[in-house]
Amino acid sequence: MEAFPTIHTNFWDAIIAVPLVVILTQIFKKIFPIRKPFVPTLANGLGLAIGIFFAHEHNVWAGIFMGFFYGNAAVGVYASLKTQITAYRESKN
């Protein structure tokens, strides 16, 4: 048994998993009445599910680590895009 799992980030992580978590989170927000404080928790849950069951199904610890990465990265991407769009709209007025 390894002391720490070997985790490789690749094309899947940056191009598919994080945007998938953002999209699934937005779909869940439209379908279910989710309060704003629980949206990051939902994103982390989705990230964990993707990390454990799809991306790293053979190594649970790697799946957990990368799942939190997916969820937190998705929250950061969403917050960044929202801030940029809001700033752009305010600059046009």
Residue frames as a rotation matrix with the C-alpha (Angstrom) as fourth column:
MET 1
0.579 0.815 0.000 0.00
0.815 -0.579 0.000 0.00
0.000 0.000 -1.000 0.00
GLU 2
-0.248 -0.626 0.739 1.24
0.597 -0.700 -0.392 3.45
0.763 0.344 0.548 -0.91
ALA 3
-0.626 -0.001 -0.780 1.49
0.696 -0.453 -0.557 6.15
-0.353 -0.891 0.284 1.73
PHE 4
-0.210 0.556 -0.804 -0.08
-0.330 -0.814 -0.477 8.63
-0.920 0.165 0.355 -0.68
PRO 5
0.435 0.410 0.801 -1.96
0.565 0.569 -0.598 7.85
-0.701 0.713 0.016 -3.89
THR 6
-0.785 -0.619 0.038 -0.44
0.367 -0.414 0.833 8.83
-0.500 0.668 0.552 -7.19
ILE 7
0.344 0.925 -0.162 -2.80
0.473 -0.320 -0.821 11.34
-0.811 0.206 -0.548 -8.73
HIS 8
-0.754 -0.534 0.383 -2.46
0.579 -0.265 0.771 12.37
-0.310 0.803 0.509 -12.34
THR 9
0.138 0.763 -0.631 -4.35
-0.042 -0.632 -0.774 15.40
-0.989 0.134 -0.055 -13.58
ASN 10
-0.729 -0.347 0.590 -5.11
0.508 0.304 0.806 15.22
-0.459 0.887 -0.045 -17.26
PHE 11
-0.907 0.396 0.141 -7.42
-0.088 -0.509 0.856 16.35
0.411 0.765 0.497 -20.03
TRP 12
-0.198 0.871 -0.449 -10.40
0.670 0.455 0.587 14.79
0.715 -0.184 -0.674 -18.22
ASP 13
-0.238 0.059 -0.969 -9.92
0.931 -0.272 -0.245 16.96
-0.278 -0.961 0.010 -15.13
ALA 14
-0.729 -0.200 -0.655 -9.66
0.175 -0.979 0.104 20.37
-0.662 -0.039 0.748 -16.77
ILE 15
-0.901 0.293 -0.321 -11.86
-0.419 -0.397 0.817 20.05
0.112 0.870 0.480 -19.83
ILE 16
-0.386 0.789 -0.478 -14.61
0.030 0.528 0.849 17.63
0.922 0.313 -0.227 -18.85
ALA 17
-0.312 0.287 -0.906 -15.01
0.856 0.498 -0.138 17.11
0.412 -0.818 -0.401 -15.08
VAL 18
-0.777 -0.024 -0.629 -15.03
0.426 -0.756 -0.497 20.71
-0.464 -0.654 0.598 -13.82
PRO 19
-0.811 0.540 -0.224 -17.41
-0.571 -0.648 0.504 22.06
0.127 0.537 0.834 -16.50
LEU 20
-0.405 0.672 -0.620 -19.59
0.178 0.723 0.667 18.97
0.897 0.160 -0.413 -15.99
VAL 21
-0.487 0.200 -0.850 -19.89
0.873 0.089 -0.480 19.79
-0.020 -0.976 -0.218 -12.28
VAL 22
-0.894 0.168 -0.415 -20.79
-0.119 -0.983 -0.142 23.42
-0.432 -0.077 0.899 -13.14
ILE 23
-0.659 0.665 -0.352 -23.45
-0.513 -0.055 0.857 22.32
0.550 0.745 0.377 -15.63
LEU 24
-0.340 0.537 -0.772 -24.93
0.528 0.788 0.316 19.65
0.778 -0.300 -0.552 -13.32
THR 25
-0.709 0.053 -0.703 -25.03
0.635 -0.384 -0.670 22.13
-0.305 -0.922 0.239 -10.44
GLN 26
-0.860 0.399 -0.319 -26.93
-0.468 -0.866 0.178 24.62
-0.205 0.302 0.931 -12.60
ILE 27
-0.485 0.702 -0.522 -29.37
-0.201 0.491 0.848 21.92
0.851 0.516 -0.097 -13.69
PHE 28
-0.409 0.301 -0.862 -30.00
0.829 0.518 -0.212 20.91
0.382 -0.801 -0.461 -10.07
LYS 29
-0.858 0.072 -0.508 -30.54
0.229 -0.832 -0.505 24.59
-0.459 -0.550 0.698 -9.16
LYS 30
-0.733 0.612 -0.298 -33.20
-0.637 -0.464 0.615 24.91
0.238 0.641 0.730 -11.88
ILE 31
-0.314 0.624 -0.715 -34.99
0.029 0.760 0.650 21.67
0.949 0.184 -0.256 -11.00
PHE 32
0.137 0.297 -0.945 -34.86
0.894 0.374 0.247 21.80
0.427 -0.879 -0.214 -7.19
PRO 33
0.751 0.145 0.644 -35.28
-0.062 -0.956 0.288 24.78
0.657 -0.256 -0.709 -4.85
ILE 34
0.251 -0.770 -0.586 -31.74
0.922 0.375 -0.098 24.88
0.295 -0.516 0.804 -3.43
ARG 35
0.963 0.057 -0.262 -30.81
0.170 -0.885 0.434 27.76
-0.207 -0.463 -0.862 -1.14
LYS 36
0.733 -0.679 0.051 -27.65
-0.357 -0.447 -0.820 29.67
0.579 0.583 -0.570 -2.06
PRO 37
0.208 -0.741 0.639 -25.56
-0.966 -0.051 0.255 28.58
-0.156 -0.670 -0.726 0.96
PHE 38
0.331 -0.013 0.943 -25.97
-0.225 0.970 0.093 24.92
-0.916 -0.243 0.318 -0.06
VAL 39
0.943 0.038 -0.330 -24.88
-0.332 0.068 -0.941 25.29
-0.013 0.997 0.077 -3.70
PRO 40
0.025 -0.989 -0.149 -21.14
-0.934 0.030 -0.355 24.80
0.355 0.148 -0.923 -2.97
THR 41
-0.317 -0.064 0.946 -22.03
-0.625 0.764 -0.157 21.70
-0.713 -0.641 -0.282 -0.94
LEU 42
0.730 0.628 0.272 -23.99
-0.146 0.531 -0.835 20.37
-0.668 0.569 0.479 -3.92
ALA 43
0.696 -0.536 -0.477 -21.04
-0.635 -0.149 -0.758 21.09
0.335 0.831 -0.444 -6.22
ASN 44
-0.349 -0.850 0.394 -18.68
-0.937 0.325 -0.129 19.25
-0.018 -0.415 -0.910 -3.87
GLY 45
0.036 0.454 0.890 -21.08
-0.380 0.830 -0.408 16.31
-0.924 -0.324 0.202 -3.68
LEU 46
0.947 0.301 -0.112 -21.27
-0.194 0.257 -0.947 16.11
-0.256 0.918 0.302 -7.46
GLY 47
0.328 -0.911 -0.249 -17.50
-0.851 -0.171 -0.497 16.44
0.410 0.375 -0.831 -7.70
LEU 48
-0.369 -0.431 0.823 -17.03
-0.793 0.609 -0.037 13.64
-0.485 -0.666 -0.566 -5.18
ALA 49
0.494 0.632 0.598 -19.45
-0.181 0.747 -0.640 11.40
-0.851 0.208 0.483 -7.06
ILE 50
0.923 -0.192 -0.333 -17.62
-0.340 -0.001 -0.941 12.00
0.181 0.981 -0.066 -10.34
GLY 51
0.067 -0.990 0.127 -14.20
-0.951 -0.101 -0.291 11.63
0.301 -0.101 -0.948 -8.75
ILE 52
-0.336 -0.194 0.921 -14.95
-0.695 0.711 -0.104 8.43
-0.635 -0.676 -0.374 -6.85
PHE 53
0.264 0.603 0.753 -17.21
-0.013 0.783 -0.622 6.59
-0.965 0.154 0.214 -9.29
PHE 54
0.972 0.165 0.169 -15.91
0.163 0.047 -0.985 7.70
-0.170 0.985 0.019 -12.70
ALA 55
0.691 -0.723 -0.025 -12.53
-0.588 -0.540 -0.602 9.42
0.422 0.431 -0.798 -12.74
HIS 56
-0.445 -0.887 0.123 -10.67
-0.759 0.301 -0.578 7.35
0.475 -0.351 -0.807 -10.11
GLU 57
0.565 0.825 0.003 -12.83
-0.713 0.486 0.505 4.30
0.415 -0.288 0.863 -9.49
HIS 58
0.514 -0.418 -0.749 -9.83
0.299 0.906 -0.300 2.11
0.804 -0.070 0.591 -8.64
ASN 59
-0.595 -0.719 -0.359 -8.43
0.648 -0.166 -0.743 4.37
0.475 -0.675 0.565 -5.92
VAL 60
0.395 0.880 -0.264 -10.89
0.863 -0.256 0.436 5.76
0.316 -0.400 -0.860 -3.36
TRP 61
0.185 -0.370 -0.910 -8.46
0.656 -0.643 0.395 8.26
-0.732 -0.670 0.124 -1.82
ALA 62
-0.878 -0.467 0.109 -7.53
0.370 -0.516 0.772 9.69
-0.304 0.718 0.626 -5.20
GLY 63
-0.355 0.840 0.411 -11.23
0.700 -0.053 0.713 9.89
0.620 0.541 -0.569 -6.04
ILE 64
0.490 0.514 -0.704 -11.98
0.862 -0.405 0.304 11.76
-0.129 -0.756 -0.642 -2.83
PHE 65
-0.273 -0.692 -0.668 -9.10
0.485 -0.699 0.526 14.20
-0.831 -0.181 0.526 -3.34
MET 66
-0.958 -0.120 0.261 -9.94
0.287 -0.358 0.888 14.86
-0.013 0.926 0.378 -6.98
GLY 67
-0.090 0.993 0.073 -13.66
0.897 0.049 0.440 15.01
0.433 0.105 -0.895 -6.19
PHE 68
0.402 0.162 -0.901 -13.07
0.681 -0.711 0.176 17.91
-0.612 -0.684 -0.396 -3.82
PHE 69
-0.684 -0.679 -0.266 -10.86
0.257 -0.566 0.784 19.46
-0.683 0.467 0.561 -6.49
TYR 70
-0.699 0.474 0.535 -13.65
0.617 0.023 0.786 19.17
0.360 0.880 -0.309 -9.07
GLY 71
0.295 0.911 -0.289 -16.29
0.936 -0.215 0.277 20.63
0.191 -0.352 -0.916 -6.75
ASN 72
0.277 -0.249 -0.928 -14.18
0.512 -0.779 0.362 23.53
-0.813 -0.575 -0.088 -5.49
ALA 73
-0.820 -0.570 0.056 -12.84
0.316 -0.369 0.874 24.31
-0.477 0.734 0.483 -8.96
ALA 74
-0.395 0.762 0.513 -16.39
0.804 0.018 0.594 24.39
0.443 0.647 -0.620 -10.31
VAL 75
0.546 0.564 -0.620 -17.46
0.806 -0.557 0.203 26.84
-0.231 -0.610 -0.758 -7.58
GLY 76
-0.149 -0.712 -0.686 -14.45
0.327 -0.690 0.646 29.02
-0.933 -0.128 0.336 -8.37
VAL 77
-0.861 -0.128 0.493 -15.11
0.505 -0.093 0.858 28.98
-0.063 0.987 0.145 -12.11
TYR 78
0.049 0.973 0.226 -18.75
0.914 -0.135 0.383 29.91
0.404 0.187 -0.896 -11.58
ALA 79
0.521 0.121 -0.845 -17.93
0.647 -0.701 0.299 32.72
-0.556 -0.703 -0.443 -9.14
SER 80
-0.509 -0.805 -0.303 -15.24
0.321 -0.505 0.801 34.09
-0.799 0.311 0.515 -11.45
LEU 81
-0.726 0.293 0.622 -17.51
0.641 -0.038 0.767 34.07
0.248 0.955 -0.160 -14.50
LYS 82
0.358 0.919 -0.165 -20.34
0.912 -0.306 0.273 35.69
0.200 -0.248 -0.948 -12.56
THR 83
0.267 -0.352 -0.897 -18.03
0.482 -0.757 0.441 38.45
-0.834 -0.550 -0.032 -11.29
GLN 84
-0.777 -0.625 0.077 -16.63
0.346 -0.321 0.882 39.09
-0.527 0.712 0.465 -14.76
ILE 85
-0.427 0.703 0.569 -20.06
0.790 -0.015 0.612 39.27
0.439 0.711 -0.549 -16.39
THR 86
0.545 0.629 -0.554 -21.38
0.827 -0.511 0.233 41.59
-0.137 -0.585 -0.799 -13.67
ALA 87
-0.088 -0.674 -0.734 -18.35
0.347 -0.711 0.611 43.89
-0.934 -0.201 0.297 -14.00
TYR 88
-0.863 -0.225 0.452 -18.70
0.485 -0.120 0.866 43.96
-0.141 0.967 0.213 -17.79
ARG 89
-0.019 0.947 0.319 -22.40
0.900 -0.123 0.419 44.84
0.436 0.295 -0.850 -17.62
GLU 90
0.585 0.211 -0.783 -21.75
0.661 -0.684 0.309 47.61
-0.471 -0.698 -0.540 -15.10
SER 91
-0.444 -0.827 -0.345 -18.93
0.378 -0.522 0.764 49.06
-0.812 0.209 0.545 -17.22
LYS 92
-0.658 0.251 0.710 -21.30
0.719 -0.070 0.692 49.44
0.223 0.966 -0.134 -20.19
ASN 93
0.417 0.903 -0.104 -23.72
0.886 -0.379 0.266 51.64
0.201 -0.203 -0.958 -18.19
